[in-house]
Amino acid sequence: MNPIIQTLKELNISDEKISELFQALTENPMMAMAVIQGLGIAPEKLQELMMTIMTNPDLIKEAVDELGLDFSKVEEAKSKLGK
């Protein structure tokens, strides 16, 4: 299991919320930040999770693939943010 998904499950985040988070990430990364904040993750746990992602950004692609979402939408969203 992807470490991001595993950590979220350990924090008692439901599968539905995990899917919602990654769906938001693929469609609108800024919206994903609002979803993350709404999950009620303790700041120190959120910081650990963000450090994991920052040190290994490929984990996002792995998580998106594991959840069966379209990673090309993440790339598309990133290009929109860059404009």
N, C-alpha and C positions, 0 to 999 in steps of 0.2 A: 504494500500500500504506500502511496505517495506520502512523504513526511508531513506535507502541509495538511492534507486531508486527515491523516492520522492525528496530528496535533489538534485540529479542530474537533475531531470526534472525542478526543480525551478531555476537551474543554466542554463537553456535552452539547456541542452544536449539532443540530439535527441534520440528517442527510438532505432534507429539503432546503434548509438554510445554506448548507455548503454548496448545493447546486445553484441556488439563487445567487450566491456570492460570485461563483465562477461564471455564471451566465451574465451577470452585470459586468464582470471584468472583460468578457469577450465583446460586449456591446458598447460599454462606456466606462472606462477605467475610473473616471471621476465619480460616477455613480457607485462604483464598487467601494469607494472609500466610505460613503454614507452607509452602505450595507454593513461594512466591517464595524463601523462605530455603533450600529444598531444591535450588534450581536452581544454586547455587554461583556466583552473579554477584558479581564483585568489588564491595566496598562503594562505591567511587567511581563505578562504572558504575550501580549500583543507585540511588545518590543522583541521578545525572543523569536516570535514567528517572523517578524519583519527582517530580523538579522539572518534567519535561515534563508529567506527568500533572496535577500540582497547578496548573500555569499554564494548562492546557487540558483540564479534566475531560471535555469532550465526546469526547475521543479514546477514552475507555473505551467509550462507546456505539458509536462508529464501529468499534472493534475487535470488539466483541461482534456487531455486525451483519455485519461482514466474515467472521467465523467461523461465521455462521449460527446463533448462539445467541439466546435469548429475553431481551431487555433488561428486560422487565417484571419478571423475577425479581430483577434487580439492585435495582430500585426497591422490590420487596417486602422484600428483605433489608435495605435501608437503613431502611425503616420499622420493621422488627423491632428493629434496633439502637437506634433512637430511643426505644424503650419502656423 
